[in-house]
Amino acid sequence: MKKHILIVDDENSIRELCKELLEEEGYKVTLAVDGQDALDKMDFDVFDLFLVDMAMPRIGGFELMKMIKRKQPLAVIIILTGFSSIEGAVKAVHAGAFQYLSKPINADELFEVVKAGVDYSEDLYGPLQKAFEPGTDTVQKGEPIILHGFSPEEKVDFLALGRIRKYDIGENIPIGDEKSGSIIIIESGEVSAWLSNTTVDYLQKWDTCGEESFILASSSFITLRAETVAKVRHFDRKKILDFFAYKGEKLLKRFMINLVNSTFFKWRKSIQRIVMLKLITGE
């Protein structure tokens, strides 16, 4: 299978040059025009290596590197930099980047560093990569998994059950009790999920949490924290049950299947993250 590389650079000429050179070497290459585009593409694909420009609008290379590591803890990242930004690239290497390449791009140097990065990625993941591969499920990011198979009207009616609350950076988000409700849906922003002292997931728009507390009618053992200003829609368990009592058993069964699928998908990602972090820290 071809190794998949994501190139993130706001300069079209650099993106296209690297793509052409690497594809000739047998790599599969995807392009991103900036940091946000790169993060969006990570929601739908898995990459063996990242080439990230140091200086970009909206999200700089150093910040993007940290955000990529949140999504994929063992990501191997090569920083692309101009001569004037080499000091920043060195700082990125100290912070976890694999290596840096200076512009203008030298083909031989590019091939050498990319091959070393891909080999390093294989060594990090080993046989676990296939067992815990993220992104192998088909996920529609335009809606929560728990609403798959609902009609447009049923989705609107269900969402109307929830109440939206705003949380500031660093604020804990309650879940699984009578006051906060059971299930939540992220409306905007980013929320981290913690198990003890380990970050097990990062939730974004349309991601959900609390499926287990709804199924078991118990408090959640996950702690949630707003990493950015976030808007969260809270759903009361009783209101959900009343909703399905009115809508009928068929839709309730669909909802319960969705809850199980959503729970499985999230916990597989969490297990992968915990295992990979254990490999990194050796604990």
Backbone bond lengths (Angstrom), bond angles and torsions (degrees), N, CA, C in turn:
res aa  C-N    CA-C-N  psi(-1)  N-CA   C-N-CA  omega(-1)  CA-C   N-CA-C  phi
1 M - - - 1.463 - - 1.530 110.05 -
2 K 1.318 117.07 136.70 1.453 121.32 -179.78 1.524 110.55 -66.62
3 K 1.323 115.58 141.22 1.448 120.02 175.27 1.536 108.73 -75.99
4 H 1.322 114.91 138.01 1.471 120.88 -172.45 1.526 109.70 -104.14
5 I 1.329 115.97 124.09 1.460 122.57 -177.19 1.527 109.88 -117.48
6 L 1.325 116.41 134.47 1.466 121.57 174.13 1.530 108.55 -105.38
7 I 1.334 115.73 122.62 1.461 121.87 177.96 1.521 108.25 -104.63
8 V 1.332 116.44 123.43 1.463 121.82 -177.87 1.530 108.21 -118.37
9 D 1.327 116.57 110.53 1.469 120.77 -179.01 1.522 108.39 -159.13
10 D 1.322 116.93 135.08 1.461 119.09 -179.85 1.528 112.58 -81.58
11 E 1.333 117.79 -5.45 1.469 121.54 175.51 1.523 109.38 -93.65
12 N 1.330 115.80 114.58 1.456 121.12 -177.25 1.526 112.02 -59.03
13 S 1.339 117.12 -40.01 1.466 120.12 -176.79 1.527 111.27 -63.82
14 I 1.333 116.99 -38.79 1.475 120.67 178.62 1.517 110.52 -68.31
15 R 1.339 116.09 -45.18 1.472 120.11 179.21 1.526 110.72 -56.49
16 E 1.324 115.96 -50.71 1.457 120.69 -174.68 1.528 111.57 -67.79
17 L 1.343 117.12 -37.61 1.462 120.00 178.85 1.519 110.71 -63.50
18 C 1.341 116.62 -48.94 1.469 119.95 179.44 1.528 110.93 -62.35
19 K 1.321 116.96 -40.53 1.466 120.94 179.47 1.523 111.12 -60.84
20 E 1.330 115.89 -47.58 1.465 120.08 -178.78 1.528 111.52 -62.52
21 L 1.324 116.55 -44.91 1.464 120.38 -179.19 1.525 111.94 -64.35
22 L 1.329 116.69 -43.85 1.461 120.30 -175.79 1.525 112.25 -74.34
23 E 1.314 117.64 -35.29 1.460 119.74 176.55 1.527 111.01 -65.18
24 E 1.325 116.82 -34.64 1.467 120.07 176.35 1.530 111.25 -64.69
25 E 1.339 115.99 -25.26 1.462 120.77 177.85 1.526 112.81 -87.60
26 G 1.336 116.89 0.58 1.458 120.32 175.43 1.511 116.04 98.09
27 Y 1.345 118.13 8.81 1.452 120.79 179.18 1.533 110.43 -89.06
28 K 1.318 116.18 152.28 1.456 121.87 169.05 1.526 107.29 -89.86
29 V 1.336 117.21 130.82 1.466 120.55 -173.08 1.525 110.89 -126.58
30 T 1.319 115.71 133.17 1.466 122.70 172.19 1.522 107.92 -118.69
31 L 1.335 116.23 143.49 1.458 121.31 -177.52 1.526 111.01 -109.77
32 A 1.338 115.65 145.47 1.464 122.24 173.60 1.522 107.80 -132.31
33 V 1.327 115.84 136.62 1.470 120.03 -174.43 1.531 112.78 -82.37
34 D 1.334 117.22 -19.39 1.458 121.17 177.22 1.520 109.33 -162.83
35 G 1.341 116.26 -175.45 1.453 120.70 -175.61 1.510 114.31 -63.62
36 Q 1.338 116.74 -43.02 1.454 119.50 -178.90 1.521 111.05 -65.13
37 D 1.332 116.23 -38.85 1.465 120.87 177.10 1.526 109.88 -61.53
38 A 1.322 117.20 -39.54 1.467 121.54 178.70 1.521 111.40 -63.75
39 L 1.342 116.81 -45.71 1.464 120.58 179.67 1.520 111.38 -63.23
40 D 1.336 116.70 -38.71 1.466 120.61 177.52 1.525 110.73 -62.96
41 K 1.330 116.98 -41.75 1.465 120.25 -179.11 1.524 111.64 -67.82
42 M 1.325 117.39 -28.14 1.468 120.61 177.61 1.520 112.03 -68.83
43 D 1.338 117.35 -19.23 1.465 120.11 177.38 1.524 111.66 -71.43
44 F 1.328 117.20 -19.51 1.457 120.85 -173.23 1.519 113.73 -120.85
45 D 1.328 118.15 -4.97 1.461 119.77 -176.65 1.516 110.20 -148.63
46 V 1.335 115.32 165.23 1.455 122.57 179.41 1.527 108.12 -118.11
47 F 1.322 117.07 136.56 1.455 120.77 -176.08 1.527 110.44 -123.07
48 D 1.332 114.72 141.32 1.464 120.56 179.23 1.519 112.10 -85.30
49 L 1.338 116.42 -21.52 1.458 120.91 -175.79 1.525 109.50 -156.01
50 F 1.336 115.88 148.23 1.462 121.39 179.47 1.534 109.43 -124.05
51 L 1.333 116.38 130.47 1.462 122.02 169.06 1.516 106.77 -107.73
52 V 1.324 117.70 116.17 1.464 122.03 -170.47 1.528 110.56 -124.09
53 D 1.331 116.19 123.71 1.460 120.71 175.96 1.524 109.92 -68.09
54 M 1.325 116.48 141.83 1.456 120.79 -177.55 1.520 112.31 -73.38
55 A 1.342 116.76 -40.70 1.473 120.89 -174.30 1.520 110.02 -112.21
56 M 1.338 115.88 107.51 1.463 121.56 179.20 1.521 109.58 -139.91
57 P 1.332 117.59 153.18 1.471 119.85 174.86 1.529 111.27 -71.02
58 R 1.318 115.50 163.22 1.475 124.21 178.39 1.535 111.94 68.62
59 I 1.340 116.99 -66.35 1.457 120.79 -179.89 1.527 108.12 -128.18
60 G 1.333 117.37 115.34 1.457 121.14 178.92 1.523 111.63 -71.81
61 G 1.325 115.87 165.26 1.456 120.66 -176.10 1.512 113.83 -62.07
62 F 1.346 117.28 -39.63 1.460 120.36 -179.17 1.530 110.69 -65.41
63 E 1.328 116.29 -44.18 1.461 120.41 178.92 1.526 110.73 -66.72
64 L 1.353 116.04 -41.39 1.465 120.05 179.55 1.523 110.70 -62.18
65 M 1.310 117.38 -38.90 1.463 120.93 179.44 1.532 110.30 -57.58
66 K 1.323 116.92 -43.74 1.467 120.69 179.65 1.527 110.98 -65.80
67 M 1.347 117.16 -36.82 1.458 120.83 -179.74 1.525 110.94 -71.22
68 I 1.338 117.07 -36.49 1.462 120.81 175.51 1.526 109.98 -63.19
69 K 1.337 116.57 -41.84 1.463 120.89 -179.34 1.525 111.68 -64.64
70 R 1.346 116.33 -29.61 1.463 118.96 175.94 1.523 110.43 -65.25
71 K 1.322 115.95 -42.57 1.462 120.43 -178.17 1.527 111.27 -75.84
72 Q 1.326 116.66 -36.16 1.460 121.48 -174.93 1.533 107.60 -138.59
73 P 1.338 117.70 88.53 1.466 121.42 -170.84 1.523 115.07 -54.12
74 L 1.337 118.18 -31.29 1.460 120.25 -178.17 1.528 112.54 -99.06
75 A 1.324 117.37 18.88 1.465 120.49 -179.61 1.526 110.49 -57.62
76 V 1.327 115.97 136.31 1.468 122.11 176.02 1.525 107.25 -100.75
77 I 1.328 116.42 118.07 1.467 121.77 -170.75 1.519 110.39 -121.86
78 I 1.328 115.79 128.55 1.461 122.94 174.06 1.523 107.51 -108.26
79 I 1.313 116.55 126.62 1.456 122.05 -178.20 1.537 109.71 -90.54
80 L 1.341 116.61 133.55 1.466 122.75 173.67 1.524 108.26 -101.24
81 T 1.310 117.22 132.01 1.457 118.47 -174.68 1.524 111.97 -147.32
82 G 1.334 116.21 149.89 1.445 122.30 169.95 1.523 109.63 -80.28
83 F 1.320 116.23 167.42 1.465 120.20 -176.22 1.522 111.89 -56.94
84 S 1.338 116.33 -39.30 1.467 120.39 -176.50 1.523 113.27 -70.20
85 S 1.338 117.34 -13.66 1.473 120.53 -176.41 1.519 113.00 -110.57
86 I 1.331 116.75 14.11 1.463 119.72 -177.09 1.527 111.60 -61.81
87 E 1.335 116.68 -36.99 1.467 119.71 178.51 1.525 110.85 -59.08
88 G 1.348 116.40 -41.31 1.459 120.12 177.35 1.512 112.08 -66.90
89 A 1.337 116.99 -36.05 1.461 120.85 178.78 1.524 111.02 -65.76
90 V 1.328 115.95 -39.76 1.470 120.06 176.77 1.523 109.90 -62.60
91 K 1.326 116.30 -41.00 1.465 120.93 176.42 1.527 110.30 -59.85
92 A 1.342 117.08 -40.66 1.468 121.25 178.74 1.516 111.05 -64.37
93 V 1.325 117.48 -38.69 1.467 121.05 177.54 1.520 110.06 -62.90
94 H 1.320 116.64 -42.96 1.469 119.93 177.27 1.529 111.20 -63.60
95 A 1.341 116.63 -26.86 1.470 121.18 -178.93 1.523 112.74 -89.67
96 G 1.335 117.48 -0.37 1.461 118.56 174.92 1.507 116.51 129.81
97 A 1.334 118.72 -5.19 1.466 119.84 175.77 1.528 108.61 -68.19
98 F 1.326 117.11 149.73 1.459 121.34 -177.72 1.531 111.11 -73.42
99 Q 1.333 115.54 -43.73 1.460 120.92 -176.75 1.516 108.62 -166.92
100 Y 1.322 117.45 172.75 1.458 119.66 173.32 1.523 110.57 -131.40
101 L 1.334 115.39 152.41 1.462 123.25 176.75 1.517 108.38 -122.31
102 S 1.304 117.27 133.96 1.454 120.32 179.10 1.529 110.67 -92.39
103 K 1.334 114.74 148.41 1.455 121.27 176.22 1.521 109.45 -92.09
104 P 1.351 118.65 149.74 1.466 127.36 0.25 1.532 112.29 -69.10
105 I 1.319 115.28 151.70 1.453 121.30 -174.55 1.525 111.44 -70.13
106 N 1.324 114.98 130.01 1.465 121.51 173.02 1.524 107.95 -100.56
107 A 1.342 117.03 123.72 1.465 121.49 -172.74 1.527 112.26 -57.50
108 D 1.330 117.43 -48.21 1.467 120.37 -177.48 1.524 111.23 -62.55
109 E 1.339 115.73 -41.82 1.468 119.61 178.52 1.522 110.65 -65.13
110 L 1.334 116.55 -40.66 1.467 121.32 177.92 1.525 110.59 -59.16
111 F 1.337 117.22 -48.51 1.461 120.82 -178.86 1.525 111.04 -61.63
112 E 1.328 116.70 -42.29 1.460 120.94 -177.22 1.526 112.02 -64.88
113 V 1.333 116.34 -46.70 1.458 119.90 -177.74 1.522 111.34 -70.37
114 V 1.338 117.39 -40.41 1.464 120.90 179.11 1.523 110.98 -63.46
115 K 1.321 117.47 -44.21 1.472 120.32 178.68 1.523 110.72 -61.07
116 A 1.332 116.05 -42.83 1.469 119.15 178.39 1.523 110.72 -63.72
117 G 1.327 116.68 -38.93 1.458 120.64 179.31 1.514 112.65 -66.37
118 V 1.328 116.49 -41.78 1.465 121.14 178.76 1.533 110.27 -65.28
119 D 1.331 116.23 -42.74 1.476 119.88 177.62 1.531 110.71 -61.38
120 Y 1.328 115.87 -40.85 1.466 120.61 179.36 1.527 110.51 -64.72
121 S 1.331 116.51 -39.68 1.461 121.48 178.09 1.522 110.76 -60.96
122 E 1.316 116.36 -42.37 1.465 120.44 179.06 1.528 110.80 -63.95
123 D 1.323 115.81 -40.36 1.470 119.30 179.21 1.526 111.61 -65.09
124 L 1.341 116.73 -37.08 1.461 120.33 -179.51 1.517 111.71 -67.53
125 Y 1.327 116.16 -46.61 1.461 119.93 -174.01 1.520 112.07 -81.96
126 G 1.311 116.83 -44.38 1.450 120.57 -178.59 1.519 112.18 54.61
127 P 1.335 118.39 -147.87 1.467 121.74 -178.79 1.523 113.88 -67.16
128 L 1.352 117.73 -16.47 1.464 119.12 -179.07 1.518 112.15 -69.45
129 Q 1.355 117.28 -23.57 1.458 119.32 -175.19 1.531 110.85 -60.49
130 K 1.324 116.99 -41.48 1.458 119.57 -179.26 1.519 111.88 -71.71
131 A 1.328 115.81 -35.18 1.460 118.51 -177.38 1.508 112.78 -71.20
132 F 1.347 115.82 -33.24 1.464 119.78 -175.41 1.515 112.29 -122.08
133 E 1.315 117.47 33.07 1.452 120.88 -175.62 1.521 111.72 -60.06
134 P 1.363 119.81 120.36 1.458 120.54 175.95 1.507 110.59 -75.37
135 G 1.311 115.93 150.60 1.455 119.13 174.01 1.506 115.14 85.80
136 T 1.351 118.72 6.14 1.447 119.15 -178.89 1.512 111.86 -81.29
137 D 1.314 118.29 -14.63 1.453 121.61 175.77 1.519 109.47 -85.69
138 T 1.309 116.10 148.11 1.449 120.12 175.43 1.520 108.75 -84.39
139 V 1.326 115.79 113.35 1.454 120.82 -176.58 1.512 109.51 -120.60
140 Q 1.304 117.53 127.19 1.453 121.99 175.15 1.521 107.90 -89.85
141 K 1.362 116.01 110.55 1.453 119.35 -176.69 1.519 111.60 -77.88
142 G 1.329 118.50 -6.05 1.453 120.21 -179.40 1.509 113.18 -83.32
143 E 1.322 117.24 3.08 1.467 120.89 179.52 1.521 109.14 -163.02
144 P 1.320 118.69 158.19 1.463 120.44 175.79 1.528 110.98 -68.25
145 I 1.320 116.30 146.01 1.465 120.84 177.65 1.520 110.84 -58.00
146 I 1.334 116.73 -35.13 1.471 119.83 -175.08 1.523 112.17 -66.90
147 L 1.334 118.79 -11.68 1.465 121.30 179.62 1.527 112.82 -108.21
148 H 1.329 117.34 11.47 1.460 119.81 176.38 1.538 110.04 -60.23
149 G 1.317 116.09 136.07 1.460 120.70 178.04 1.511 114.09 86.29
150 F 1.333 118.42 -4.75 1.459 121.77 175.99 1.537 109.16 -80.39
151 S 1.316 116.23 148.21 1.456 120.02 173.15 1.525 108.90 -72.37
152 P 1.351 118.71 161.69 1.473 120.10 177.42 1.531 112.52 -54.87
153 E 1.314 116.96 -39.08 1.464 120.56 -179.86 1.522 111.05 -67.94
154 E 1.343 116.51 -40.44 1.462 120.46 179.90 1.531 111.15 -66.19
155 K 1.331 116.57 -36.15 1.472 120.19 176.83 1.530 110.83 -63.66
156 V 1.325 115.52 -45.90 1.468 120.03 179.58 1.520 110.54 -60.92
157 D 1.332 116.50 -45.13 1.464 120.62 -179.17 1.527 111.65 -63.70
158 F 1.352 115.93 -39.78 1.462 118.90 -179.73 1.530 110.87 -67.20
159 L 1.322 117.22 -46.16 1.465 120.58 -178.99 1.529 111.65 -61.58
160 A 1.328 115.74 -30.30 1.469 119.49 179.70 1.521 112.11 -66.58
161 L 1.345 117.71 -16.85 1.461 120.97 178.17 1.527 112.08 -70.17
162 G 1.328 116.32 -26.47 1.453 120.42 -173.58 1.520 113.37 -85.51
163 R 1.314 115.76 158.79 1.464 121.75 175.24 1.530 108.35 -118.72
164 I 1.317 115.98 133.65 1.460 121.29 -174.23 1.531 110.52 -90.74
165 R 1.336 115.26 133.45 1.457 121.54 174.85 1.528 109.21 -125.49
166 K 1.310 116.20 147.31 1.457 122.14 179.43 1.526 109.34 -103.64
167 Y 1.347 115.98 137.32 1.463 121.51 179.95 1.527 109.64 -126.71
168 D 1.321 115.23 136.95 1.458 120.98 178.63 1.521 110.69 -85.30
169 I 1.334 115.85 166.10 1.459 121.82 -178.63 1.536 110.41 -56.89
170 G 1.337 115.44 130.12 1.463 121.39 178.41 1.512 114.71 86.97
171 E 1.316 117.53 -7.30 1.465 120.53 -177.61 1.526 110.39 -80.39
172 N 1.334 116.24 137.06 1.461 120.76 176.60 1.520 110.60 -74.89
173 I 1.328 115.50 144.35 1.468 121.81 -178.77 1.521 108.31 -110.61
174 P 1.320 118.31 113.16 1.474 120.47 -178.00 1.522 111.16 -69.61
175 I 1.322 114.92 149.16 1.464 120.11 179.83 1.524 108.71 -157.38
176 G 1.323 115.82 143.97 1.454 120.40 171.70 1.509 115.66 86.92
177 D 1.361 117.71 8.19 1.459 117.80 176.11 1.531 109.13 -117.90
178 E 1.328 116.00 175.24 1.465 120.06 -175.48 1.528 112.10 -62.94
179 K 1.322 116.92 -34.98 1.460 120.44 -176.01 1.520 111.87 -75.34
180 S 1.340 116.89 -42.53 1.463 120.59 -175.03 1.528 113.16 -89.66
181 G 1.344 117.19 -16.07 1.460 119.62 -176.48 1.515 111.24 88.28
182 S 1.320 116.05 179.90 1.460 119.76 -176.26 1.523 112.09 -96.11
183 I 1.319 117.26 -68.92 1.464 121.10 -175.85 1.526 110.50 -87.88
184 I 1.343 115.47 143.52 1.463 119.59 171.88 1.526 109.47 -125.39
185 I 1.336 115.91 154.44 1.462 123.27 172.87 1.525 107.43 -125.68
186 I 1.326 117.05 130.84 1.456 121.43 177.91 1.528 108.62 -76.63
187 E 1.325 116.32 120.95 1.462 121.65 178.55 1.531 111.72 -88.56
188 S 1.334 116.80 -36.27 1.460 121.38 177.77 1.516 109.08 -163.28
189 G 1.336 116.25 161.74 1.451 120.73 179.70 1.519 112.73 86.78
190 E 1.323 115.62 -172.00 1.463 121.81 -179.00 1.521 109.55 -128.87
191 V 1.336 115.60 136.51 1.463 122.33 -176.75 1.525 108.44 -128.38
192 S 1.325 117.24 131.77 1.461 120.74 176.26 1.524 110.00 -94.62
193 A 1.327 115.50 145.11 1.467 122.10 178.48 1.526 108.22 -113.05
194 W 1.338 116.05 130.00 1.465 121.46 -174.49 1.521 111.07 -120.49
195 L 1.328 114.80 138.71 1.461 122.67 171.52 1.522 106.19 -120.51
196 S 1.338 117.05 110.74 1.462 122.13 -169.22 1.534 107.41 58.84
197 N 1.344 117.61 -119.08 1.465 120.35 -179.43 1.524 112.44 -108.64
198 T 1.331 116.88 19.82 1.465 121.02 -177.11 1.523 110.48 -114.52
199 T 1.319 116.40 130.68 1.457 120.55 174.31 1.521 108.72 -76.82
200 V 1.321 116.83 117.90 1.464 120.19 -176.05 1.517 112.93 -103.59
201 D 1.340 117.89 -13.51 1.460 118.69 179.97 1.523 109.74 -166.28
202 Y 1.321 115.68 158.80 1.459 122.67 170.76 1.522 107.50 -123.50
203 L 1.313 116.83 123.55 1.453 122.77 -175.46 1.519 110.09 -103.02
204 Q 1.348 115.47 138.23 1.453 122.05 177.97 1.523 108.93 -129.16
205 K 1.323 116.66 -170.18 1.464 121.86 -175.81 1.527 111.31 -51.11
206 W 1.322 115.90 130.96 1.462 127.76 179.12 1.524 113.51 78.87
207 D 1.342 118.05 -5.81 1.461 118.44 173.58 1.531 109.40 -73.28
208 T 1.315 115.42 154.82 1.458 121.09 -176.29 1.527 110.82 -126.13
209 C 1.332 115.38 165.13 1.457 121.10 174.13 1.523 107.95 -154.47
210 G 1.319 116.30 154.18 1.458 120.62 177.75 1.515 114.88 98.87
211 E 1.345 117.11 7.29 1.466 118.86 179.70 1.525 111.37 -57.84
212 E 1.328 116.22 -38.34 1.465 119.57 -178.67 1.523 111.67 -65.50
213 S 1.347 116.61 -38.39 1.467 119.41 -179.19 1.521 111.05 -68.59
214 F 1.336 116.82 -27.65 1.466 119.17 176.60 1.524 110.45 -73.37
215 I 1.332 116.05 -44.76 1.469 120.07 -178.09 1.530 111.20 -65.55
216 L 1.331 116.71 -42.39 1.470 120.95 -174.25 1.524 113.20 -96.95
217 A 1.336 117.07 -4.41 1.467 121.83 -177.60 1.525 110.84 53.21
218 S 1.338 116.07 48.08 1.460 121.20 -178.44 1.524 109.77 -137.66
219 S 1.332 116.17 172.43 1.457 120.76 178.10 1.521 110.40 -74.04
220 S 1.324 115.51 148.61 1.458 120.19 178.68 1.522 109.98 -78.66
221 F 1.348 116.91 143.23 1.466 120.22 176.96 1.527 111.39 -97.31
222 I 1.340 117.23 7.72 1.461 122.76 175.05 1.529 108.89 -95.20
223 T 1.318 116.82 139.25 1.458 122.43 174.20 1.524 109.10 -102.92
224 L 1.326 116.91 132.59 1.457 121.91 -179.07 1.523 110.22 -111.28
225 R 1.357 115.41 142.25 1.459 119.85 179.00 1.528 109.61 -140.83
226 A 1.312 116.76 136.19 1.463 121.57 178.95 1.529 109.55 -73.97
227 E 1.328 116.65 120.47 1.462 121.20 176.73 1.524 111.01 -88.62
228 T 1.329 116.00 -26.44 1.456 122.80 171.01 1.527 106.29 -130.36
229 V 1.330 117.11 175.21 1.464 118.31 171.27 1.524 107.31 -59.60
230 A 1.318 117.27 126.63 1.466 121.08 -172.29 1.519 111.23 -131.44
231 K 1.327 115.05 145.32 1.459 121.62 171.38 1.519 107.95 -111.90
232 V 1.331 115.47 128.43 1.460 121.64 -173.79 1.524 109.16 -127.20
233 R 1.340 116.11 134.24 1.463 121.30 178.03 1.531 108.47 -98.36
234 H 1.341 116.35 118.86 1.465 122.37 -178.81 1.529 110.44 -98.45
235 F 1.343 115.22 138.87 1.465 120.92 -179.42 1.520 110.26 -121.25
236 D 1.318 116.06 128.64 1.451 122.30 176.77 1.536 109.66 -80.26
237 R 1.324 116.69 134.45 1.462 121.49 -176.35 1.524 111.59 -60.03
238 K 1.317 117.63 -43.50 1.467 120.56 -178.27 1.530 111.16 -63.70
239 K 1.339 116.72 -40.60 1.462 119.22 178.81 1.528 111.49 -63.32
240 I 1.341 116.02 -37.52 1.465 119.62 177.88 1.528 110.46 -64.27
241 L 1.343 115.96 -45.00 1.465 119.37 179.97 1.529 111.36 -63.72
242 D 1.328 117.19 -39.75 1.463 120.46 177.05 1.526 110.76 -64.15
243 F 1.321 116.26 -38.26 1.465 121.67 178.84 1.522 110.88 -59.25
244 F 1.342 116.63 -45.66 1.465 119.37 -177.82 1.526 111.88 -77.84
245 A 1.322 117.14 -24.84 1.464 119.25 173.33 1.522 109.90 -63.19
246 Y 1.325 115.75 -33.54 1.463 121.22 178.30 1.533 111.49 -81.22
247 K 1.335 117.14 -40.40 1.463 120.95 -175.53 1.525 113.05 -77.77
248 G 1.323 117.49 -26.15 1.456 119.15 176.59 1.514 114.69 114.70
249 E 1.342 114.90 160.15 1.458 122.23 -174.30 1.525 112.50 -65.49
250 K 1.322 118.11 -34.12 1.467 121.16 -177.04 1.526 111.13 -61.56
251 L 1.324 117.08 -45.23 1.455 120.08 -179.76 1.524 110.89 -70.37
252 L 1.333 117.25 -34.62 1.464 120.75 176.77 1.528 110.53 -61.70
253 K 1.324 117.33 -42.16 1.466 120.24 178.77 1.532 110.45 -63.30
254 R 1.330 116.81 -41.82 1.458 120.33 176.89 1.531 110.33 -59.72
255 F 1.328 115.94 -42.69 1.460 121.08 -179.51 1.531 110.91 -63.52
256 M 1.318 117.75 -43.09 1.459 120.65 -179.28 1.525 111.19 -65.85
257 I 1.326 117.44 -37.02 1.466 120.87 175.68 1.529 109.61 -63.25
258 N 1.333 115.91 -42.44 1.462 120.20 178.57 1.525 111.48 -62.35
259 L 1.333 116.65 -40.06 1.461 120.43 178.52 1.527 111.10 -60.54
260 V 1.324 116.04 -44.49 1.468 120.22 179.57 1.525 110.35 -63.84
261 N 1.343 117.23 -45.50 1.461 120.97 179.57 1.530 111.36 -61.76
262 S 1.327 116.15 -43.26 1.459 120.96 -179.84 1.527 110.62 -63.60
263 T 1.339 116.09 -43.50 1.462 120.51 179.61 1.518 111.23 -62.72
264 F 1.330 116.85 -44.09 1.464 121.31 179.75 1.527 110.82 -62.13
265 F 1.321 116.23 -45.75 1.467 121.34 -178.38 1.528 110.39 -60.72
266 K 1.328 116.90 -45.93 1.456 120.61 -177.19 1.523 111.85 -68.43
267 W 1.330 117.60 -42.21 1.450 119.10 -177.09 1.512 112.39 -72.88
268 R 1.328 117.28 -27.85 1.463 118.44 174.22 1.525 110.05 -66.22
269 K 1.346 116.43 -41.11 1.466 119.92 176.10 1.524 110.32 -63.20
270 S 1.322 117.16 -41.45 1.460 120.87 -178.50 1.528 111.27 -65.15
271 I 1.330 116.18 -42.50 1.466 119.91 179.16 1.523 109.98 -62.36
272 Q 1.338 115.62 -42.17 1.462 119.53 178.00 1.521 110.41 -58.95
273 R 1.316 115.99 -46.83 1.463 119.86 -177.65 1.527 111.50 -62.40
274 I 1.340 116.44 -44.14 1.460 120.07 -179.70 1.527 111.01 -63.50
275 V 1.338 116.68 -44.52 1.459 120.30 179.69 1.524 111.21 -61.39
276 M 1.343 116.27 -45.58 1.452 119.65 -178.41 1.535 111.75 -65.87
277 L 1.326 117.59 -39.02 1.452 120.60 177.87 1.530 110.67 -65.22
278 K 1.336 116.85 -36.71 1.460 120.28 176.84 1.526 111.03 -62.66
279 L 1.354 115.08 -38.20 1.457 119.23 178.23 1.524 111.52 -64.34
280 I 1.350 115.02 -38.29 1.458 119.62 -178.78 1.522 111.10 -69.24
281 T 1.331 116.51 -48.13 1.465 120.89 -174.12 1.521 112.98 -82.96
282 G 1.343 116.10 -23.88 1.463 119.68 -178.29 1.500 113.90 75.84
283 E 1.351 116.06 11.33 1.472 119.68 -178.42 1.519 110.75 -86.13
